[in-house]
Amino acid sequence: MQRLWCLTGLLALIWAQSTYNFYSEAFDGCPNMVFSSNGQTGCGWRTQFLANNCYTDWLGTCCNHWCIDANEAGQTPPNCGSGGGSDKSLYMGATGGICALMCSGACYLADPSTLTDKRIYLNTNIDLTTGPLYPYDSIVVQFDLIGYGGDDVCGGPSDYGAFEYSVDGGVTWISPAVVPWVVAGGLQPWANTMNYLASNLCPGGQGRWTRVRWRVPAGAMTSTQFRIGFRWRNNADACGSDPSFAVDDIQVIGYKTVPLSSTALVVEGRWISPSVVELHWRWTGERGAVTQYRVYASKEGTLWAEVGQTVGTTFQHAAEPMGPLWYRVTACNQEGQEIESAVVRVVPPRLPLAVWPNPAVTEVFFAVPSGLLRVEIWDQLGRRVAALSGCGTLRWEVPPDLPRGLYFYQAEGPEGLASGRVAVHR
C-alpha cells in the first residue's frame, strides 16, 4: 500500500512535470500492410533489408517481413499476447507459402538456412529542439513490446529484436546496450537491454506485453534529425530458436520541470444548508501533479484546523451555524509537498427573520415565512437561556426572574441564518 505524506510546513510553490509529445503511433489508423520490398514505406515508416533469405517449396515462397495489422493484437501491458481483435501492432511475421498456412501474428520462419535481417524506421525526422518547453530536462522513448527469443539456448545474441535510434536522419544507427525502465510486464534476464529485447512468457507459452521506457542521451537531445527504428535479425546462428517481435503504442515525450504558484488552485464555496458548506475548486496546473487535497477551516481566519481530505475537487463541510467561515485548500503532490490556495470567506445566506416586540417585557416572537425554525438565546456571559424549535412563528416567554438587559439570539431556518439582540425591560 502506498502511503502519501504531506509536509507540515506549507510551501509557496511546488514543482511539477510538464510534457510535450513529439511523436505517437498506435497503428490503429494505419492500413493493413506487409513491408515486402526493400525501401517500402507506409504509415510513416520505411524498411531496409540487410538480409532477406526466404524459404521456397511446392506451396510457394515464405519470407519474414514487417507487418501492420491486428493478427498480433496490441494488448495493455502486462496482458498476454493474442491474435485477432481490433488493436493493430507493428510486428515481424512470416508471410507466403507454407507459412501462410501455419503461422500468423508475431510468428516467424525459423528454418536454419534462412537469414533475415531487417530494419524498420520512422520515415521522418523529429526535431527535439521544438515545442514550448524547450530546452527539456529529459526526453523519453516509450513503447509496448512483445517478443521472445531462444539465444539463451543457442549460445549468444546473434539473433535479436532491437531498438535503434539515429541523430542524422537515418544515415547511421545506434542500438543502445542499456537496460530500459520497465513500466509494466517484464523482460528476460538474458535479453533485457534496448539492443536485445525479449519479454517474459505467460503461463500459456505466449509472450507477455511489456512497456519499456528509454531516456534519450543528453548528447542526442539537441538533434533536429532524430529518428527511431527497430531491427530484427533471425537465423544468423543457424539455430531454429529465434526472437519473435512486436511493438505498439510508441511515444517520444519531452519532460520539463516547472514551478506552479498558488494561482493554480482556485477555490469557491457556498452554504448549501444552514449547517453545510460546499467547496469547489479547480486545479489549473499540470494534470497528474496532485495526488490529494486537504481542506482547512477557520472561524476567524487566523487559527486553522484540518477538516478533511479528498482526491476529488468537491468537499462538503458539516459546519456549525455560527456565521461566516474561512477556508483554504492545499494540493499535495507525491513528494509530500503542498501548495495552498488563497483564503476564501463563505458567508451564510441571510434568513428573513422577523422579531417583535423589541424591547420586550414578557414575550418575544420569532417568525419566518415558512419551514422549520430553530432559535437559541444567550445572555451576555454566553449562557444559553432558551432554545426554541417549530414551524412558522415561535414564542419565547420571558421568565419573570430573568434580569433585564441585552440578550443575543441565533436563528437557523431553511433559507439561512440570522442573529441579533433583543432587549428585556422590567
KOLPAKOL-188255 format. One record per atom (N, C-alpha, C): residue in one letter; y, z, x. Coordinates in steps of 0.001 Angstrom, whole numbers, padded with zeros to 6 digits, always signed. Each point is the difference from the previous one (the first is absolute). Layout:
// KOLPAKOL-188255
AYZX...
//
This chain:
// KOLPAKOL-188255
M-001197+000000+000849M+001197+000000-000849M+001244+000000+000882Q+000903-000892-000264Q+001202-000105+000793Q+001035+000982-000511R+000575+000760+000918R+001024+000960-000381R+001370-000548+000375L+000969+000296-000832L+001354-000472+000213L+000901+001205+000183W+000683+000059+001117W+000905+001106+000284W+001416-000544+000122C+000942+000653-000659C+001398-000375+000119C+000727+001062+000809L+000921-000419+000851L+000725+000942+000815L+000874+000887-000876T+000133+001268+000406T+000839+000921-000755T+001459-000415+000086G+000444-000367+001184G+001369-000453+000162G+000175-001402-000530L+000993-000220-000836L+000241-001321-000570L+000796-000838+000983L-000426-001226+000209L+000631-000876+000965L+001023-000893-000681A+000976-000428+000757A+001016-000890-000553A-000560-001380-000278L-001036-000408+000737L-000612-001300-000235L-001422+000024+000504I-000780-000962-000429I-001326-000203+000554I-000093-001438+000475W-001023-000257+000792W-000236-001340+000510W-001177-000595-000735A+000101-001246-000362A-001084-000678-000702A-000156-001406+000564Q-001187-000554-000189Q-000270-001332+000508Q+000309-001054-001058S+000776-000995+000407S+000198-001182-000818S-000831-001132+000594T-000397-000942-000846T-000884-001068+000457T+000573-001365-000350Y-000384-000979+000792Y+000343-001401-000256Y-001268-000818+000182N-000350-000782-001024N-001235-000776+000034N+000297-001403+000532F-000459-000258+001219F+000180-001327+000593F-000929-001032-000639Y-001225+000438-000321Y-001001-000962-000467Y-001081+000748-000760S-000505-000616-001065S-001152+000550-000716S-000784-001151-000621E-001312+000145-000028E-000864-001018-000587E-001265+000656-000515A-000258-000198-001314A-001223+000506-000623A-000961-001128-000357F+000396-001261+000209F-000819-001199-000185F-000317-000327-001457D+000394+000852-000946D-000335-000274-001398D+000769-001200-000545G+001158-000298+000571G+000757-001162-000434G-000358-001273+000739C-000983+000069+000868C-000410-001169+000785C-001090-000775-000735P-000078-001307+000199P-001128-000752-000561P-001278+000310+000772N-001135-000149-000662N-001272+000113+000712N-000086-001129+001027M-000380+000359+001216M-000039-001046+001016M-000931+000365+001140V-000488-001047+000671V-000811+000110+001204V+000757-000708+001117F+000267+000712+001093F+000693-000594+001143F-001047-000699+000872S-000347-001208-000363S-001137-000690+000611S+000386-000934+001137S+001289-000108+000311S+000414-000881+001092S+000996+000705+000903N+000005-000384+001254N+000893+000596+000984N+001455-000327-000340G+000865+001026+000028G+001406-000198-000324G+000305-000024-001478Q-000992+000220-000847Q+000230-000024-001449Q+000898+001164-000399T+000898-000241-000946T+000916+001029-000474T-000213+000255-001482G+000370+001194-000427G-000088+000366-001407G+000437+001422-000212C+000779+000229-001045C+000467+001344-000382C+000756+000683+001145G+000687-000809+000820G+000788+000554+001094G-000786+000285+001258W-001284-000408+000061W-000852+000263+001159W-000479-001318+000603R-000449+000068+001243R-000432-001192+000733R-001211+000360+000862T-000936-000931+000121T-001207+000252+000793T+000092-000671+001364Q-000731+000590+000927Q-000186-000580+001325Q-001470+000150+000366F-000667-001124+000242F-001419+000018+000359F-000120+000082+001521L-000561+001086+000490L-000299+000136+001421L-001433-000419+000292A-000862+000147-000975A-001378-000508+000059A-000483-000140-001430N-000708-001091-000301N-000421-000253-001380N-001367-000674-000010N-001016+000712+000439N-001364-000519-000045N-000615+000326-001352C-000604-000975-000644C-000578+000168-001326C-001516-000207+000063Y-000643+000305-001108Y-001456-000149-000110Y-000285-001089-001032T-000851-000948+000376T-000301-001115-000896T-001500-000079-000246D-000382-000120-001269D-001400-000242-000357D-000019-000993-001157W-001135-000127-000661W-000141-001003-001050W+000878+000276-001216L+000519+001257-000112L+000895+000320-001109L+001464-000296+000329G+000279-000301+001255G+001370-000298+000386G+000454+000871+001151T+001306+000076+000176T+000602+000726+001122T+000626+001298-000492C-000312+001064+000723C+000527+001338-000329C+000909+000446+001138C+001241+000388-000343C+000974+000447+000995C+000630+001314-000447N+000467+000771+000973N+000784+001197-000276N+001476-000387-000042H+000652+000273-001130H+001409-000358-000157H+000764+001178-000609W+001299+000063+000302W+000873+000919-000711W+000167-000486-001439C-000043+000945-000945C+000076-000328-001430C+000959+000954-000700I+000561-000449-001111I+000775+000854-000904I-000562-000170-001402D-000577+001048-000554D-000435+000049-001393D-000491+001413-000276A-000546+000213-001188A-000465+001334-000387A-001502+000161+000166N-000662-000945+000680N-001429+000198+000269N-000230+001237+000863E+000978+000294+000865E+000048+001309+000653E+001193+000705-000613A-000260+000786-001046A+001083+000570-000806A+000700+001119+000752G+001331-000039-000009G+000756+001099+000569G-000208+001271-000807Q-000122+001111+000697Q-000207+001295-000643Q+000973+001007+000597T+000367+000995-000795T+000852+001067+000515T-000809+000886+000936P+000418+000150+001257P-000735+000880+000916P-000035+001427-000545P-001126+000706+000169P-001196-000330+000774P-001155-000524-000855N+000260-000820-001015N-001075-000531-000830N-000897-000946+000798C-001192-000214-000543C-000982-000848+000664C+000255-001470-000330G-000428-000873+000895G+000175-001424-000194G-000839-000532-001142S+000510-001048-000659S-000733-000628-001093S+000466-001438-000147G-000856-000832-000558G+000350-001382-000264G+000487-000174-001420G+000768-001052-000244G+000504-000259-001338G+001197+000857-000341G+000531-000189-001196G+001194+000709-000416G+001207-000910+000085S+001185+000594-000014S+001230-000792-000017S+000895+000248+001204D-000318+001004+000812D+000834+000340+001154D-000459-000817+001204K+000810-000970+000404K-000384-000881+001095K+000221+000672+001351S-000706-000500+000997S+000178+000454+001369S-000109-001190+000935L+000386+000213+001244L-000180-000982+001068L-001207+000439+000806Y-001008-000867+000115Y-001233+000429+000657Y-000644-001159+000735M-000928+000339+000894M-000823-000990+000671M-001286-000150-000791G-000299-001227-000438G-001182-000236-000815G-000732-001257+000425A-001290-000018-000255A-000829-001165+000307A+000031-000954-001187T+000284-001260+000259T+000138-000989-001072T-000842-001229+000309G-000518-000626-001062G-000726-001254+000130G-001469+000188+000321G-000793-001042-000237G-001412-000019+000345G-000778+001137-000613I-000933+000524+000760I-000830+001093-000482I+000816+001260-000239C+001134+000127+000713C+000833+001197-000164C+000552+000110-001416A+000288-001143-000620A+000532+000023-001357A-001002+000575-000984L-001303-000065+000341L-001038+000538-000873L-000278+001469+000268M+000229+000436+001227M-000449+001326+000415M+001129+000999+000193C+001246-000437+000034C+001051+000872+000502C+001288-000236-000771S+000755+001059-000250S+001344-000117-000553S+000798+001206+000448G+001326-000110-000077G+000843+001090+000453G+000019+000081+001516A+000247+001208+000536A+000089+000202+001445A-001397+000016+000601C-000663-001114-000121C-001370-000214+000462C+000053-001166+000974Y-000778+000012+001059Y+000206-000952+001069Y-001311-000607+000469L+000112-001154+000645L-001131-000662+000635L-000278+000690+001326A-001211+000539+000142A-000330+000791+001180A-001025-000677+000894D-000167-001302-000132D-000953-000702+000858D+000432+000131+001462P-000895+000448+000896P+000395+000256+001387P+000530-001215+000735S-000260-001198-000499S+000442-001206+000705S+001393-000447-000400T+000604+000683-000963T+001308-000429-000510T+001075+000983+000430L+000987-000483+000705L+001134+000817+000430L+001202-000322-000884T+000574+001036-000583T+001228-000153-000779T+001072+000876+000626D+001164-000557+000223D+001143+000754+000523D+001252-000601-000633K+000543+000701-001019K+001104-000573-000771K+001086+001043-000229R+001215-000461+000135R+001168+000839-000248R+000682-000507-001268I+000508+000948-000795I+000882-000354-001116I+001244+000853+000140Y+001160-000615-000125Y+001223+000737+000307Y+001125-000411-000943L+000998+000868-000069L+001167-000241-000842L+000738-001229+000513N+000307-000914-000901N+000549-001299+000396N+001522-000006+000096T+000637+001140-000216T+001450+000109+000127T+000337+001213+000853N+001155-000044+000627N+000446+001113+000829N+000598+001107-000858I-000157+001237+000454I+000682+001152-000585I+001055+000463+000999D+001249+000070-000447D+001092+000482+000850D+000105+001513-000171L-000431+000742+001012L-000008+001460-000084L+001380+000608+000231T+001022-000824+000207T+001360+000512+000177T+000829-000148-001272T-000645-000354-001110T+000718-000173-001260T-000175+001237-000877G+000690-000009-001138G-000134+001084-000970G+001115+001011+000130P+000286+000736-001078P+001138+000925-000021P-000183+001241+000857L-001223+000261+000485L-000260+001228+000748L-000063-000224+001508Y+000186-001233+000441Y-000108-000295+001438Y+001076+000751+000791P-000319+000589+001169P-001296+000023+000692P-000943+001034-000610Y-001287-000291+000022Y-001004+000835-000644Y-000547+001042+000969D-000384+001145-000570D-000675+001016+000807D-001418-000428+000341S-000642-000663-000937S-001354-000501+000233S-000267-001148-000957I-000917-000870+000399I-000467-001101-000844I-001516+000064-000019V-000577-000085-001204V-001431+000219-000178V-000619-001207-000690V-001169-000399+000476V-000828-000992-000686V-001123+000752-000699Q-000164-000237-001292Q-001038+000675-000787Q-000824-001045-000735F-001314+000204-000044F-000858-000883-000789F-001290+000722-000345D-000658-000504-001053D-001318+000496-000393D-001055-000885+000647L-001070+000628+000451L-001013-000683+000798L-001383+000339-000513I-000869-000979-000019I-001420+000263-000148I-000709-000867+001030G-000884+000594+000754G-000679-000768+001036G-001084+000835+000640Y-001000-000685+000499Y-001071+000722+000668Y-000645-000917+001020G-000232+000511+001167G-000647-000781+001047G-001121+000781+000632G-000829-000674+000763G-001175+000638+000583G+000012+000054+001496D+001168-000088+000642D+000001-000018+001448D-000339+001348+000613D-000109+001042-000819D-000584+001226+000533D-001474-000223+000302V-000606-000976-000681V-001404-000354+000225V-000115-001086+001058C+000927-000978-000055C-000112-001175+000864C+000567+000214+001392G+000697+001094+000227G+000320+000349+001372G+001401-000302+000470G+000991-000044-000880G+001356-000185+000479G+000857-000794-000951P+001322+000129+000146P+000929-000625-000954P+000286-001462+000295S-001014-000813+000151S+000232-001435+000154S+000199-000675-001349D-000493+000618-001062D+000235-000464-001368D+000876+001037-000696Y+001000-000447-000731Y+000928+000973-000561Y+000846-000613-001111G+000590+000883-000794G+001113-000330-000871G+001199+000768+000524A+001125-000666+000223A+001118+000624+000698A+001325-000331-000666F+000952+000922+000147F+001396-000234-000366F+000744-000484+001240E+000939-000932-000197E+000808-000509+001104E+001462-000098-000439Y+000890-000035+000992Y+001409-000241-000310Y+000614-000871+001092S+001110-000622-000355S+000721-000867+000923S+001486+000292-000114V+000704-000039+001124V+001455+000201-000007V+000735-001292+000330D-000737-001102+000181D+000632-001272+000344D-000383-001109-000972G-000202+000368-001263G-000254-001000-001023G-001386-000595+000025G-000965+000714+000584G-001376-000469-000018G-000420-000785+001221V+000843-000050+001032V-000383-000696+001232V-001054+000806+000750T+000261+001295+000143T-000969+000899+000632T-000318+001134-000961W-001223+000516+000128W-000469+001034-000918W-000466+001221+000778I+000280+001175-000575I-000382+001280+000596I-000891+000727-000989S-001127+000495+000480S-000904+000789-000840S-000003+001426+000529P+000722+000925-000657P+000190+001340+000566P-001273+000838-000031A-000353+000541+001153A-001192+000846+000109A+000371+001453-000252V+000595+000262-001163V+000423+001350-000357V-000670+000407-001305V-000187+001293-000154V-000605+000532-001220V+001073+000087-001080P-000202-000607-001170P+001002+000072-001064P-000084+001330-000741W+001012+000248-000805W-000028+001139-000909W-000749-000432-001254V-001068+000724-000326V-000799-000306-001183V+000556+000792-001178V+000526-000695-000998V+000584+000650-001175V-001084+000395-000992A-000976-000880-000218A-001097+000274-000936A-001218-000780+000468G-001181+000570-000237G-001223-000625+000467G-000351+000497+001387G-000561-000858+000837G-000371+000411+001347G-000519-001163+000812L+000086+000124+001334L-000456-001025+000922L-001208+000495+000780Q-000812-000949+000436Q-001149+000340+000824Q+000476+000528+001356P-000666+001016+000559P+000447+000552+001287P-000099-000998+001142W-000840-001005-000130W-000156-000994+001060W+000843-001247-000235A+000770-000019-001083A+000864-001148-000306A+001202+000496-000785N+000872+000755+000662N+001095+000666-000704N+001358-000272+000644T+000137-001130+000684T+001289-000397+000551T+000455-001289-000671M+001297-000284+000114M+000548-001157-000706M-000609-001322+000478N-000527-000028+001209N-000625-001228+000489N-001510-000012-000218Y-000504+000998-000729Y-001448+000082-000239Y-000202+000923-001194L+000052-000568-001215L+000068+000776-001231L-001280-000134-000808A-000578+001129-000348A-001151+000022-000905A+000105+001244-000862S-000048-000171-001306S+000128+001134-000915S-001349+000671-000210N+000054+001198-000531N-001232+000728-000306N-000778-000692-001115L-001266+000392-000117L-000856-000546-001046L-000084+000946-001187C-000227-000572-001175C-000264+000769-001211C-001504+000239-000120P-000423+000926-000873P-001439+000279-000143P-000823-001232-000348G+000590-000972-000695G-000740-001202-000362G-000092-001024+001109G+000608+000272+001152G-000066-000912+001128G+001192-000922+000135Q+000849-000101-001036Q+001176-000848+000099Q+001105+000746+000749G+000984-000758+000465G+001095+000622+000723G+000899+000829-000905R+000731+000927+000619R+000943+000841-000740R+001427-000461+000334W+000762-000316-001037W+001385-000402+000217W+000774+001130+000673T+000762-000348+001015T+000723+000971+000815T+001434-000480+000207R+000962+000893-000165R+001412-000337+000224R+000415+000504+001380V+000523-000907+000816V+000424+000360+001347V+001476-000328+000169R+000637+000754+000904R+001404-000221+000328R+000136-000037+001522W+000797-000936+000466W+000222-000164+001439W+001498-000124+000245R+000493+000770+000973R+001427-000013+000308R+000307-001094+001013V+000986-000826-000326V+000433-001062+000903V+000581+000634+001262P-000402-000447+001192P+000546+000574+001236P+001515-000152+000064A+000652+000947+000683A+001459-000007+000070A+000529-001308+000568G-000709-000566+000977G+000465-001236+000612G-000052-001202-000914A-000761+000101-001086A-000122-001119-000943A+000894+000162-001221M+000679+001150-000142M+000758+000277-001216M+001291-000804-000114T+000383-000709+001061T+001187-000854-000066T-000373-001476-000047S-001271-000288-000247S-000436-001391-000069S+000565-000677-001245T+000482-001210+000173T+000443-000812-001135T-001046-001038-000388Q-001135-000006+000733Q-001078-000955-000270Q-001337+000736-000092F+000007+001121-000703F-001195+000832-000105F-000975-000619-001006R-001257-000044+000384R-001049-000470-000901R-001220+000907+000126I-000811+000008-001043I-001253+000741+000028I-001145-000956-000302G-001192+000370+000439G-001161-000839-000250G-001285+000785+000142F-001101-000670-000307F-001332+000597+000130F-000917-001020+000676R-000864+000511+000853R-000929-000868+000727R-001421+000491-000239W-000896-000944-000281W-001412+000328-000250W-000862-000805+000960R-000843+000716+000741R-000848-000613+001021R-001436+000408-000290N-000893-000991-000039N-001362+000243-000460N-000996-000780+000852N-001081+000709+000375N-001133-000600+000716N+000318-000420+001426A+001017+000630+000603A+000230-000256+001418A-001119+000584+000851D-000686+001000-000539D-001067+000648+000762D-001381-000473-000426A-000061-001045-000843A-001277-000531-000489A-000841+001080-000653C+000682+000949-000634C-000675+001074-000726C+000372-000143-001466G-000969+000143-000866G+000244-000267-001410G+000730+001085-000749S+000352+001099+000650S+000691+001086-000683S+001476-000060+000371D+000825-000493-000917D+001392-000287+000305D+000921+000564-001082P+001316-000018+000242P+000915+000700-000901P+000428-000814-001218S-000263+000511-001191S+000655-000544-001191S+001443+000487+000008F+000880-000666-000784F+001410+000353+000131F+000780-000488-001212A+000862+000887-000561A+000905-000350-001090A+001210+000912+000064V+001173-000516-000428V+001228+000789-000029V+000720-000259-001322D+000859+000956-000371D+000760-000110-001245D+001226+000891+000106D+000963-000227-000886D+001196+000844-000142D+000668+000254+001350I+000461-001074+000626I+000628+000068+001319I+001495+000267-000169Q+000545+000913+000822Q+001430+000295-000029Q+000526+000187+001418V+001247-000404+000201V+000743+000322+001218V+001239+000760-000450I+000126+001263+000419I+000995+000910-000563I+000837+000603+001122G+001329+000000-000188G+000902+000683+000913G+000400+001354-000556Y+000103+001008+000883Y+000335+001366-000402Y+001273+000455+000716K+000837+000689-000764K+001237+000537+000550K+000223+001387-000578T+000261+000983+000851T+000287+001355-000453T+001493+000124-000254V+000362+000389-001227V+001406+000066-000383V+000291+001363-000612P+001226+000538+000204P+000361+001272-000627P+000372-000202-001456L-000301+000995-000819L+000356-000037-001415L+000892+001189-000314S+001136-000236-000635S+000920+001075-000334S-000339+000565-001369S+000693+001079-000359S-000270+000655-001281S+000372-000880-001184T+000772-001061+000226T+000330-000902-001106T-001219-000771-000475A-001120+000090+000767A-001223-000681-000425A-000668+000707-001168L+000449+001230-000327L-000602+000786-001076L+001089+000354-001005V-000072-000602-001181V+001022+000170-001034V-000629+000712-001192V+000570+001159-000391V-000584+000857-001034V+000933+000074-001201E-000578-000048-001199E+000720+000220-001249E-000791+000996-000832G+000699+000760-000858G-000683+000993-000820G+000655+000178-001351R-000785+000509-000960R+000534+000280-001335R-000887+001042-000667W+000600+000744-000908W-000766+000915-000841W-000651-000816-001110I-001324+000118-000134I-000679-000693-001098I-000338+000967-001128S+000198+001290+000228S-000096+001038-001025S+000797+001179+000526P+000249+001010-000822P+000783+001135+000485P-000637+000752+001158S-001271-000242+000290S-000650+000738+001084S-000704-000905+001010V+000223-001319-000062V-000671-000921+000926V+001016-000993+000562V+000022-000090+001323V+000809-000991+000701V-000929-001075+000547E+000352-001263-000215E-000785-001106+000547E+000814-000699+001078L-000621-000150+001178L+000631-000662+001131L-000653-001357+000238H+000805-000977+000344H-000474-001324+000420H+000672-000318+001327W-000725-000671+000883W+000629-000425+001246W-000541-001350+000439R+000767-000630+000861R-000363-001305+000563R-000022+000114+001512W-001075-000520+000582W-000090-000072+001460W+000320-001430+000404T+001100-000181+000707T+000443-001340+000377T-000331-000334+001442G-000748+000888+000669G-000402-000268+001372G-001270-000827+000058E-000639+000015+001160E-001188-000805+000236E-001141+000443-000901R-000639-000959-000641R-001140+000307-000853R-001147+000562+000839G-000568+001104-000459G-001105+000615+000719G+000436+001048+001006A+001339+000127+000239A+000456+000978+000982A-000112+001425-000519V+000020+000192-001322V-000029+001334-000601V-001385+000274-000573T-000521+001189+000297T-001310+000382-000506T+000064+001121-001028Q+001148+000679-000112Q+000121+001099-000954Q+001473+000333-000203Y+000323+000485-001217Y+001343+000479-000298Y-000065+001488-000336R+001032+000742+000417R+000145+001408-000366R+001299+000176-000782V-000068+000845-001029V+001140+000213-000888V+000488+001434+000169Y+001317+000155+000198Y+000629+001308+000163Y+001043+000191-001093A+000138+001254-000481A+000965+000319-001056A+000827+001206+000407S+001210+000086-000560S+000895+001116+000259S+000827+000270-001245K+000274+001284-000265K+000827+000362-001145K+001485-000051+000322E+000318+000098+001296E+001405+000015+000376E+000361-001050+001050G-001014-000753+000479G+000263-001062+000958G+000003+000425+001446T-000391+001256+000282T-000016+000480+001389T-001365+000533+000414L-000649+000770-000856L-001326+000533+000296L-001037-000887-000682W-000940-000543+000800W-000931-001003-000508W-001420+000524-000013A-000753-000430-001013A-001418+000343-000112A-000781-001267-000312E-001138-000172+000667E-000850-001150-000302E-000680+000218-001341V+000087-000999-000887V-000571+000125-001341V-001146-000973-000244G-000309-000867+000966G-001129-000899-000211G-000116-001062+001070Q-001176-000645+000020Q-000287-001121+000891Q-000654-001111-000813T+000230-001239+000390T-000580-001129-000716T-000030-001219+000914V-000889-000928-000319V-000014-001282+000712V+000711-001074-000810G+000374+000336-001238G+000704-000940-000857G+001498+000124+000148T+000739-000658-000875T+001459+000013+000051T+000611+000588-001267T-000778+000807-000724T+000475+000713-001183T-000539+001417+000053F+000825+000959-000408F-000431+001399+000018F+000680+000736-001142Q-000765+000839-000717Q+000545+000837-001060Q-000050+001460+000428H+001135+000672-000128H+000134+001393+000409H+000224+000862-001230A-000896+000987-000180A+000158+000958-001095A+001062+001012+000407A+001246-000285-000363A+001134+000792+000452A+000388+001045-001034E+000559+001091+000481E+000533+001005-000916E+001303-000526-000604P+000217+000213-001283P+001217-000521-000652P+001222+000831+000368M+000424-000123+001236M+001105+000817+000495M+001202-000850+000398G+000113-001197-000558G+001140-000827+000326G-000309-000998+001096P+001011-000480+000725P-000197-001050+001000P-000947+000435+001113L-000758-000963+000512L-000869+000216+001148L+000285-001080+001033W-000314+000313+001263W+000166-000936+001097W-001383-000354+000542Y-000172-001275+000357Y-001290-000461+000521Y+000227-000868+001234R-001017-000010+000836R-000086-000989+001066R-001474-000315+000230V-000273-001195+000472V-001367-000465+000256V-000099-000401+001463T-001120+000327+000622T-000226-000435+001376T-001215-000911+000045A+000102-001038+000820A-001106-000938+000222A-000668+000364+001312C-001319+000126-000038C-000762+000445+001161C-000852-001153+000506N+000033-000256+001309N-000828-001064+000555N-001255+000581+000649Q-000851-000872+000525Q-001303+000419+000508Q+000127+000886+001233E+001127-000128+000728E+000185+000802+001201E+000551+001385-000309G+000211+000306-001283G+000484+001318-000368G+001502+000120-000034Q+000724-001089+000095Q+001450+000037-000052Q+000472-000152-001439E+001179+000584-000287E+000574-000083-001340E+001398-000600+000055I+000320-000770-001005I+001364-000471-000193I+000443+000497-001367E+001184+000595-000061E+000420+000617-001254E+001040-000848-000712S-000086+000011-001318S+000954-000735-000820S+001303+000774-000100A+001001-000642-000543A+001209+000712-000370A-000312+000950-001159V+000797+001061-000135V-000190+000976-001073V+000490-000599-001318V-000790+000196-001060V+000387-000476-001316V+000120+001203-000935R+001084+000063-000781R+000237+001081-000959R-000384-000499-001382V-000864+000745-000669V-000497-000395-001316V+000546+000994-001027V+000870-000480-000867V+000651+000849-001000V-000706-000185-001335P-000402+001084-000659P-000678-000137-001291P+000951-000517-001071P-000517-000700-000995P+000856-000466-001099P+000547+001183-000788R+001187-000195-000554R+000666+001075-000740R-000550+000093-001410L-000427+001195-000399L-000518+000237-001341L+001162+000143-000987P+000003-000730-001117P+001067+000147-001004P-000184+001303-000795L+000471+001074+000575L-000225+001336-000565L+001290+000528-000631A-000128+000513-001217A+001125+000670-000677A-000232+001506+000030V+001054+000757+000355V-000101+001469+000089V+001171+000599-000799W-000320+000899-000937W+001045+000668-000784W-000537+001303-000580P+000835+000939-000378P+001393+000136+000432P+000064+000453+001456N+001078-000252+000640N+000180+000396+001397N+001500+000173+000240P+000459+001251+000074P-000721+001280+000145P-000785+000381-001258A-001009+000876+000221A-000870+000437-001086A+000021+001519-000090V-000386+000486-001194V-000085+001447-000212V-001428+000407-000307T-000612-000615-000997T-001337+000415-000419T-001054-001096+000151E+000425-001264+000055E-000986-001074+000083E+000617-001245+000633V-000911-000821+000600V+000397-001273+000615V-001030-001049-000404F+000477-001204-000331F-000900-001095-000374F+000017-001082+001098F-001197-000504+000294F-000183-001115+000948F-000692-001123-000770A+000553-001221+000067A-000557-001079-000820A-000007-001323+000768V-001057-000781-000240V-000100-001381+000492V-000289-000892-001198P+000278-001311+000116P-000217-000889-001150P-001440-000013-000487S-000975+000073+000912S-001405-000018-000410S-000855+000446+001172G-001248+000348-000314G-000959+000315+001047G-000045+001469+000353L-000930+000311+000892L-000226+001370+000435L+001111+000446+000935L+000459+001219-000194L+001066+000569+000817L-000452+001349+000540R+000242+000208+001315R-000271+001297+000628R+001279+000485+000660V+000312+001280-000223V+001226+000588+000548V-000343+001338+000639E+000520+000223+001205E-000099+001300+000663E+001409+000499+000291I+000177+001332-000144I+001321+000616+000156I-000120+001127+001013W+000954+000040+000972W-000003+001016+001055W+001346+000715+000028D-000060+001245+000521D+001256+000713+000230D+000518-000340+001390Q+001105+000639+000396Q+000638-000348+001262Q-000776+000502+001209L-000992+000837-000210L-000853+000467+001090L-001259-000845+000142G-000135-001066-000808G-001158-000872+000081G-001197+000485-000784R+000203+000972-000882R-001100+000501-000824R-000039-000781-001312R-001214-000454-000357R-000128-000740-001251R+000060+000974-001164V+000865-000309-000962V+000166+000885-001147V-000549-000621-001273A-000292-001325+000014A-000536-000630-001208A-000659-001317+000373A-001034-000383-000785A-000674-001293+000139A-000288-000508-001399L+000475-001206-000307L-000135-000572-001334L-000729-001336+000096S-000744-000333-001033S-000709-001272-000034S-000195-000417-001442G+000187-001296-000264G-000185-000500-001349G+000579-001391-000127C+000059-000501-001212C+000500-001347-000250C+001384+000060-000640G+000834-000955+000382G+001294-000135-000662G+000996+001054+000423T+000166+001043-000846T+001007+001033+000223T-000671+001348+000232L+000411+000677+001075L-000529+001327+000327L+001108+001041-000180R-000419+001196-000435R+000953+001093-000214R-000311+001145+000954W+001040+000411+000741W-000143+001181+000870W+000733+001157-000658E-000786+000982-000391E+000586+001210-000586E+000341+000949+001141V+001293+000217+000194V+000458+000809+001128V-000377+001458-000250P-000760+000610+000909P-000370+001407-000198P+001244+000885-000076P+000005+000986-000902P+001202+000832-000154P+000324+000821+001237D-001022+000272+000837D+000264+000799+001193D+000303-000857+001225L+000106-001331-000178L+000288-000875+001136L+001472+000143+000371P+000306+000293+001259P+001402+000187+000392P+000813-001272-000203R+001264+000170-000254R+000884-001139-000107R+000154-000655+001372G+000359-001284-000006G+000200-000693+001273G-000504-001438-000071L-000105-000638+001168L-000449-001386+000094L-001504-000062+000248Y-000660-000929-000711Y-001439-000249+000168Y-000202-001515+000234F-001039-000287+000718F-000259-001394+000406F-001254-000514-000697Y+000059-001261-000442Y-001179-000585-000656Y-000421-001284+000724Q-001291-000286-000073Q-000596-001250+000491Q-000831-000553-001142A+000304-001230-000434A-000698-000612-001127A-000746-001240+000477E-001194-000187-000544E-000827-001160+000336E-000464-000647-001288G+000285-001289-000138G-000400-000733-001186G-000583-001349+000357P-000327-000808-000987P-000653-001285+000267P+000887-000995+000733E+001305+000205-000014E+000912-000964+000615E+000610+000490+001302G-000372+001205+000445G+000547+000466+001260G+000227+001496+000013L+000968+000397+000849L+000308+001407+000210L+001460+000262-000333A+000283+001268-000280A+001375+000447-000213A+000094+001455+000420S+001135+000370+000525S+000222+001394+000394S+001452+000344-000271G+000264+001282-000122G+001360+000436-000263G+000088+001506-000149R+001161+000449-000530R+000241+001431-000174R+000354+000297-001459V-000369+001172-000412V+000385+000477-001323V+000544+001423+000158A+001100+000283-000680A+000640+001312+000097A-000392+000856-001193V-000349+001241+000264V-000355+000957-001046V+001130+001023-000110H+000568+000110-001215H+001062+000969-000263H-000531+001113-000887R+000618+001148+000088R-000350+001130-000865R+001240+000517-000706
//
